[in-house]
């Protein structure tokens, strides 16, 4: 489907603005029409034409039908749209109503998708996040966390019974087996063991998955079998009252996501049936005999938590959706907003200013880059759920930790930049930067603090580094270290370090080599530093001494993975015009990231001063080139105006919508 007449008119307006300062006011309609054909979709097959639909298909893939179904449903239900100003209690009830309608009226079945087609599930999660991030998180808590815990940690008897509730996690809480009653007694032993920030607990949840130490009493002393997961009812199915022994407190107003009812839980000797133990990795018989296929507490704990990695996958994917929305709003506003210009000539679009381009265009490129990286993560996650192969499991754990940490940190900073780039209008609540920023902020600590997750990535890299020298197989994501470690650690070629021509800098081989060289050098040097410091400081002291180095290593590796997946996406694209645009974005992403860390490349003698200067120049040129197609590129994200909602970010009629909102009648 091509663009609507309104979309055509919006693009024409942008082209007129552009023509007014690059070609003067005498540009005739013929030239304008030619540019219009080159910048709009579908109906012109001349070489160089841009098909928005092709890009949209690339950016939505197999999930496009699900997205459009959800978008159409909510577009037709104004009663389910979240208003700009809404209180906590009303927002919670609206989010609950949205979720019920999504399942019962729209016919979306997240639990089935999570089990049978995880990639479609995460696509749905991104789509509902455009409606309201609180809805996306509430859906994730309900189905991915609660439902996922039952499906992944339980057995058939649990799957047939339980599909309501929320998810909690704790270690100090105990579940002690009472042999006489064939029950577990769940206890919060002290104030410090309170379960905080449990989604759906404050108002709507009826069950919780509680992580607790499984204790088996015996005459010779209690046996601690380690952390297991238990299903604990917290409210009555009949009248929704809080059950005896369960204490629930409301966490109250938050910085964002006030549509999610977070609560705190304590358990005062709450009794649950033995069958409520989620027993995939460990079981207890009626006579109190414990059995497990995993030999140690640590292995059982790792397996239990490992099955919940889908939360990180969802947060990484959802964060990209939020980045797409914010870049769309800021880019469309910057194309439309005109300010100053040459004397006696029309004012120019603020996106024609180099400073504005260098704020927004790298973020636009990054949104595409992150999309392809998280699509790869979803594929690996789906493979993990099907095969349960150890190598794939390990790969997904490290990759999900790294991408979640890197992308959510990037998006958090990008949201502030997008707000600032829109000036005073960006500060208006109706234009959504405030709510997007506040709702997204917790993504940096959801499912693991980002700093901790990056340390997990660094630890895995060091493990793979040691395996490399022992001849052991490396996980798929790290394979480049085996193939190229020797090359990257050898003396850099002085000819290459000085090359600064455009063809070389825009060569994907140079770009990926630069990223992977940096990762290999950082890995090698931190391994040497850890060995040196551990002799005097011990393992923990050495790790802490090298912590910033380790975090930089992890980020470098994740950037290498992101760029590699972007390269693969460019190669897969069959449409020549779309491939040209993707290559343009890929080049900007790569050179922007190199320039961002140019000091490291200079220190490692990989980029000479003249080359660094040329990289910066190319980055400026690329920003200007991307600016010329920025409108169609954000249109390809496929976010309907009715769900984007920000008046300054609409495809057309931005000012009329905004002025009407603030009270002007004409």
N, C-alpha and C positions, 0 to 999 in steps of 0.2 A: 504493500500500500504506500503510495506517495504522500507527500505532505499536503495538508489541507490548504484552502485558500488563505486562511488566517496565517498559517505558517509561512506561506509564500510571501505574503505582505510583510511579515516581520523580517524575513531575510532580505527582502528588497530594501526595507528601511535601513538595515545595517549596511547594505552595500552602498546606498546613497551617501550615508555618513562617511564611509571609507573613501568613496570617489571624490567627495567634496574637498578632501585634503591631499590625496595622492595625485589626482588628475585635474584639480581645479573645478570650478563650477561649470565649465564648458563641456564636460564629458557628456556625450550624447546617449540617447536611449539604446542605441545599438550596442555600444560598449557595455552599458549597464546590463543589458539583456544577456550578453555573452558571459559576463561574470556571474550573473544569476544562474545560468545553466550550469556553470562549472561548480557552483557552490550548493546546489540543491539536488534532491534525490530523484532517482528512478526514471524520469521521463526523457532523459537525453542520453543517448548511448555513445556520444562522441568521446574519444579518448580524453581523459582528464576529468570527466564528469564524476561527481561524488554521489554515491548511493547511500543515503542515510539508512535505508532499510537493510542493506548488506552489513553495515557496521552494527546496527541494532541486533541483527541476527547473530553476529559474532559475540556481542556483549551479553546476550541473553541465552543463546544456545537452545538446548533441549527444554529449558524451563520457561520458554516464552509463553506457551499456552497456559501454564499455571499462573504466571504473572498477570496475563491479560484477563484471565477469569477472575482473579482476586481484585484487580483494578476496576473492572466493570461492576463488580458487585458493590464495592464501597463507593464508587462514583454515584451509584443509584440509591445510596442510603445516606442522605445528609444527616440523619439522626445518629449515625455512628461516627461522624467526623469529630475530631478533638478540637474544641474551640481554643482560641489563643489564651483566654483567661479562664481558668478552671481550678477549683479547690482540690485538695488532696482526696477527700472522701468521694467527691463526685467523679474525679478522674479514675479512681480505683473501680468504681462501679461501671463507668463507661468502658474501661479496658476489659473488664469481665464480660460485659455485654458484647463487645467487639469479638472476643474470643469465642463465645458461645455461638454467635452468628456466623463466624468463619467456618465452624465445624458443622453446625446443624442446618444453616440456610445456604451458605455458599458451597457446601459439600466438599470442603477440603479436609482430608483425614491425615493430620500430621503424624500420628503414631504409625499408620501403615507405611507412609513414605519413609519415616525414619528407619523402619525395619527392612523394607524391601527396596528402597531407592534413596539412599542418603543424599545424593546430589540434588534430587528434586526437593527433598525436605529443606535443605539449606537455601535453595532458590526461593521457596515459599517463605522462609524466615526473612530473607532480605526484602521480599515484596511487602510483607506485613509491617516491616520496619519503616517503610516509606509512609505507611498510614499513621503509625505512631510507634516510636521506639519502645515505649512501655508495652505495647501489644506484642512486639517481637520478643522482648525479654520474658514476658509472662508466658507466651507460647513455649519459649525455650525451657523455662523452669518446669512447666506442666508436662511437656512431652519429652524433651531431650534429657533433662535432669531426673525428674521423677520417673517418667516412662522408661527412659534409657536405663536407669538403675534397676528397674524391675526386669526388663528384657535381658540386659547384659549380665546381671549378677544373680538373677533368680532362675528358676526352672519352670517347667510347664505349669505346675500347680499355681505359681504366682501370676503367670501371664494370663491365665484364664480368669483371675479374680480382680486384680488391682490395676485400675487405670484412672485414678483421681489422686490429687494431693500435691505435695511439694517435696523439696529435697533439702536435707540438712547434712552437715558433716562435722564430726567431732572425734576426738581421740580419748579424752579423759572419761567420757561417759562409759558406763559399764552395762552389760546385759548378762546377768548372772542366771544360770540355769537352775530351776527348781524342779528336781526330779519327781517329787511327789505330785505336783500339779501339772507336769509336762508343759511348763511355761518358762519364759524368760522374764526377769525382773529388771526393767530399764531404770537406771538411776543417774541423775546428774549429781556427782559427788561434792561439788563445791561451786562457788560463784564463778570461778574462772572457767568452768566447763560449760557455761551457758552457750547455747547455739545462737549466734547473732546473725542478723541480716538474711533470714531465711525467706526466700521468695514465696509468696502466696500464703504464708503462715498467719499473718495478722488478721486476715478477714476470711479468705475463701477456701483455704486448704482443709481437707478432711483426713489426709494421711501424710506421713512424712517418712522418707527413707533416712534412717538414723545410723550413722557410723559409730560403733561402740566396740569396746573390748569384750570379747566373748569369754566369760569366766565360768569354769566348771569346778564346783566345790568338790572336795573329797576329804576324808578323815586325815590324810597326810598333808593337806594344804591345798589352797585354790590353784587351779591351772589357768594361766592366761594364754589363750590361743590367738591373741592378736586382734586387730581391727576387722570386724565383719559388718555387713549391712543388714539392717532389720527394718521391717515395715511396722510402723507404730501409728495406730489411729490417734488422731488428736481432737477430732470433733465427731459428734453423733451424726450418723447418716439420717436419723429420723428428724431431728430438730436443729441440727447444726450447733448445738451447745458444746462448750469445751468439756472434754471427758475428765473424769476424776483422775487426779495425780498429774495432769498436764497443766503447766503454767505457761501462758502466752502473753507476751507484751508487744505492743505496737511500736516499731522503731520511729514512727512519726514522719514528719516532713524530711525530705532529703534534698540534696543539691539538684537532683534531677530524677527522672523515672518515678514520679509520684503516682503514676498509674499502677505501679506494682506494690502490693501490700507486704512489705518486708516486716518480719517480726522476729522476736527472740523467744527461744523455747527452753524450758527446764522440765525434767521428768522426775517425779517423786514416787519411786517404786511402782512404776506403771507395768502392769502384767500384760504380756502378749503371748499368743500360742507359739509353740515351738516351730510350727510351719511358717511363721512369719520371718524366720531366718532366710535371707536370700543366699541359697546354698550352692551356688555354682562352683565355688572354689573351696568350700568347706562345709561339712554337714554334721549334724548331731543326731544320734539315734534316740529312741524312747528311753533306753537304759543309760543314756549319758555317755555313749562312746563317740568320740570325735574322729572323723575321717576326712582326708584331703588328698588330692592328687599332687599338691604342692608341698614340699617337705619342710619349709621354714616359714616363720611369721613374716619375715621380710618379703619373701616371694609371694605369699598370699596378699600382703598389703599392696605390693606393686601391681599385681594382677587385678586386684579390686579397683584401685584408683585408675589403672590404665584403661579400663573399660569405659571410663567417663570422659575420655579425651575429646569426645564430640563437642563438648561445651567450648573448648578452645577453637575448634574448627568453625563453629557457628559465630563466635565473637570476631574472628579474623574476617570472615566473609561479611558479617553485618557491618563491621567498621568500614569496609570498602564501600558499601552502599551509602553510608552516611557521608563519606568523602565525596562520592559522586553527587549527592544532593547538594552539599555545600558549595562545591566547585561550580555546579550548574547555576545556582543562584548568583554567585559572585561574578561568573563570566557573563551571564546574560545582562546583569545590571551594568557591568563595565562596558559592554558593547553599546548599550543604549545611552548611558549617561555621558553627556558632552560637557566639556569644560575647557575654556581657553583655546589657544591655537595661534597660528600666524596672524600678524596684523591685517585687518581688513578682510579676513576670510572667516568662513563659518567655524564655530567651535568644533573640536575634534572629540571623538570617543576617548574616554579615559583609558581604554585598553590599548590605544595607540601610543600611550606613554610607555617608555621602556621600563620604568620602575614597576608599573602595574603588570606588564607582561611577565617580568621576572618574578613577581609574586605568585601569579596565578597559573601561568602556562606549565611550569614544572609540576605543579600539583595536578593539573589535568593529565599530563603524561603519567604521573605516578598512579592516578586512579586506574588508568588502563593497565599499567604494569602490575598493580596489585590484583586486579581482576583475574589476570591470567595465572598468577601465582596461586591464588586461592582456589581457582578452578582445578589446578593440578593437585592441590592439597585435598580437595573433595574427592578427586579420582583415587588418590592413594588411600584415603579413609574408606571409600567404598570397597576397594580391593582388600583392605585389612579386615573389614567386616565379613567379607566372603571367604577369605582364605585362612585368616588367623595365623599366617606365617610369621615367625618370630622376627625375621628381617624387616618385613613390612611394618609390623607393629612398632619396632624400634624407630624406624624411619618416620612414621607418622607422629610418634610422641615428640621427637626432637623438632620436626618440621612444624608441627602445630604450635609448639611452644615458641619457636622463633618467629614465625609469621604473626601469631597473635600479638606478641610483644612489640615487634617492629612496626606493624601496620597501625595498631591502636595508638602507639606513641606518636607516630607521624600524623595521623588523623587529628589527634588532640591539638597539636600545634597548628595544623592546617585550618582548623575551624576558627581559631583566633585570627589567623592571617586573613581568611575570607571575610570575617566580620569587619576587620579594620579596613580592608580594601573597599568596602561599601560605605565608608564614612558614617554619617549620622543615621542614614536609612538602615544601615546594617545593625544599628543599635535598637531599632524598633522591634518589639517582640513579635509583631505580625510577620516579620521577614525571617524569623525562625532560627537565626544563628544562635541566639541565647539558649533556646530549648535544645537545639541539636548539640551544642557544646556541653550543656549541663547533663543531658541524658547520656552522652557518650563518655563523659569523664570517667565514670566507674569502670569502663571497659579496660582501663589500664591496670585495674587490680582485681577485676572479675577473674575467676578460674586461675588464679595465680598472679602475684605481683610481677610486673614486667621485668624488673631487675632480677628477680629470682628465676624467671623463665629463661632469660638470656644466659644465666649461669648454667642452667641445664643444657642449653645448646653448646656452650663452651666445653662443658664436661664431656659431652658426647663427641665433640670434635677431637678432644685429647684422647679419648678412648679409641676413636678411629685412627688417629695418628699412630698410636702404639700398635694397633692391629696391622697397620700398613707395613711396619718394619718386621712383623712376625709372619707376613704373607697371608694373613687371614682375609676373608672377603669383606669388602666395605659395603655399607648400606648404599642403596641406589643414589640417594641425594648427594652423597659425598664422593662418588666415583671419580670426580675430576681431580681429587687430591692424589689418587693413585697414578692417574695418567700423566699428571703434569708437575708433581712435586719436585722432581729433579730439575726440570726446566726452570721453575719459578724460583728455586733456591740457588740457582747458579748465578754467575756474574751477569748483570743486566747488559744488554747490547747497547753500546753508546750511540750507535746509528739510530736505533729505534727510539731511544729516550729523547732524541732531538727532532724526530720527524714531526712536522706540524702542518702538513697540507690537509685540506678539507677531506680528500678521499680517504686518507689514513684515519683521521679522527672519527669519521662516520663509518668506518669499517667495523662490523660487529665482532670480528675476530680480535681486533685491538681492544675494543671495549670490554669484552668478556675476559680476555687475557689480563687486562689491568685489574679487574675485580678479583680474579682468581689468584693473581700474583700477590695482591695485598693480603688475601686470606691466608695463603700458604706461608707468607713471611711472618704474619702475626702469629700463626699457629706454631711455627718453628721457634720463634723467639720467646713466646710465652712458655713453651715446654722447657726451654733452657733455663729461663728465670725461675720457674717453679722448682726445678731440680736443684738449682743453686740455693734458693732461700729455704727449701724444706730441710736442709741439713742443719740450719741454725734455728729456724722458727717452727719447724714441724709442718705437717700437711695443712692444717687450718690456717696457721700464721702465714705460710707461703701463699696460699690461695687469697687471703685478704690483702696481702702485700701487692699482689698482681691483679686485683679485682677489676680496676678500670681497663687494664690491658685485655682481660678476659671478656669484658662486655663489648669492647671494640671489636674483638675477634668474632664474637657471635653476630654482631650487626653486619660486619663485613661479609660473613658467610651467607647470611640471609639475603643481602643485596645481590650476591653472586647467583643465588638460586632464582631470585626474582628476575634478573636480567636474562638468565638462561631460558626461563619459561616464556619471557617476552620474545626472545629470538625464535623459539619454536612456534609461537603463535603467528609471527610474521611469515615464517616458512609455510605454515599450513594454509594461510589465506590464499584462496584461488582468484579472487577478484583483484585485478591489477591496481585499480584506483584505491580500493580499501587497503591493499597491502602497502601501497606507497605512503598512505597516511599513517599506518601502523609503524612503518619504518621511521617516519619523521618523529613520531612520539617516542619510539624506542631510542633513537639517537639523543633526543632531548633528555630522557630519563637517565641514560648512561652518562652523558657528559655533565649533567647537573650533579649527579652523585660523585663523579670524579672531582669536579671542581669543589664540591662541598667538603671533600676530604683531601684537597690537593696537598696539604702539608705532609700527610703521610706518604704520598707518592713522591714528593720532593725529597723527604728524608731517606727514603729507600732508594734514591737515585733511579727511579723509574720514569720520572717526568722532569725533563730539563726546564729551566726558566722560560725559554722561548716557547716550549711546548705548552706549558701551563698558560701562558698568555694567549696562545692560539686556541686552547680549549675554552677559555673564557669568551673569546670572540665568537667562536662557533656556537656557544650556548646562547649568546645574545641574538645571533642570526636565527637560530632555531626557534627561540621564543617568538620572534617576529613572524616567522613562517607559520607556526602553529596558530598564532593570533588570527591569521587570515581565514582559517577554517574552524575557529574555536566554537562558533555557534553550532554548526552541524555536528561537531565532535561531542558536545554535551547533549545535543538532541538525541544522539545515538544511545545514550544511557536509557532512554525509553521511559522516563519518569513523567507520568501525566501531570498536567498543571493542577488538576483537582487534588492530587496527592502531594505534590510539591508545596502547594498552597502559598508560598511566599510571594506577595504581589510583585516585588522587584525582580523575581526570578521566573516569571511566566514567559511563555514563548511569544506572546503578543499581548498588547493592551496593558503593559505593566503600569504605566503612569496613571492611566484612567482608573485601573483597579485600585491602585494605591491612594490616589486622591479621593476616590469615592469612599474608601475605608476610613480616611481621616476626617471626612465630613464635608468635602466640597461637592456641590451638586452638579457642576458642569465640568 
